[in-house]
Amino acid sequence: MDYKNISFKYGSAYDTGLNSSNFELVLERALIHHLDELQNCFKEAYRILKDGGYYIV
């Protein structure tokens, strides 16, 4: 498969290093039950989402 508009990143759920308000979708699958700091993960997800974007857990 050769998708040009999709990419996957490896990093911290607490500090992605990605630009603010940059994504229309943040998808976290099989992640939150592994985290100790859920609030920080949620803050980071909403930080990188564009206004009106979707956060799917």
Secondary structure per residue as TSV (DSSP state, phi and psi in degrees):
chain	resnum	aa	ss	phi	psi
A	1	M	-	360.0	140.8
A	2	D	-	-129.1	79.8
A	3	Y	-	-91.5	126.0
A	4	K	S	-93.3	-15.1
A	5	N	S	-109.1	14.8
A	6	I	-	-129.1	135.7
A	7	S	-	-140.5	155.9
A	8	F	-	-118.9	136.2
A	9	K	-	-122.1	145.2
A	10	Y	-	-109.1	129.7
A	11	G	S	175.0	-164.4
A	12	S	-	-85.5	136.1
A	13	A	S	-72.2	-16.3
A	14	Y	S	-91.1	-25.5
A	15	D	-	-151.8	90.1
A	16	T	-	-74.3	-24.0
A	17	G	-	76.5	8.5
A	18	L	-	-91.9	158.5
A	19	N	-	-66.8	146.8
A	20	S	T	-67.8	149.2
A	21	S	T	50.8	47.5
A	22	N	-	-114.7	-15.1
A	23	F	E	-122.7	143.3
A	24	E	E	-86.1	-19.5
A	25	L	E	-145.1	132.2
A	26	V	E	-119.9	122.4
A	27	L	E	-118.3	122.4
A	28	E	-	-121.7	116.9
A	29	R	-	-120.9	130.1
A	30	A	S	55.9	44.9
A	31	L	-	-120.7	-52.2
A	32	I	G	-62.0	-27.7
A	33	H	G	-71.2	-8.4
A	34	H	G	-95.4	-8.2
A	35	L	-	-96.8	145.0
A	36	D	S	-93.1	-24.2
A	37	E	-	-120.1	70.1
A	38	L	H	-56.6	-43.0
A	39	Q	H	-58.0	-41.5
A	40	N	H	-68.0	-35.1
A	41	C	H	-64.9	-44.9
A	42	F	H	-64.1	-42.7
A	43	K	H	-59.0	-43.4
A	44	E	H	-66.5	-41.8
A	45	A	H	-60.6	-45.9
A	46	Y	H	-71.3	-27.3
A	47	R	H	-64.7	-41.2
A	48	I	H	-85.6	-10.2
A	49	L	E	-77.1	141.8
A	50	K	E	-71.8	158.1
A	51	D	E	-56.8	131.6
A	52	G	E	81.6	3.8
A	53	G	E	-74.0	171.0
A	54	Y	E	-111.1	135.4
A	55	Y	E	-119.5	111.8
A	56	I	E	-113.4	122.2
A	57	V	-	-115.5	360.0
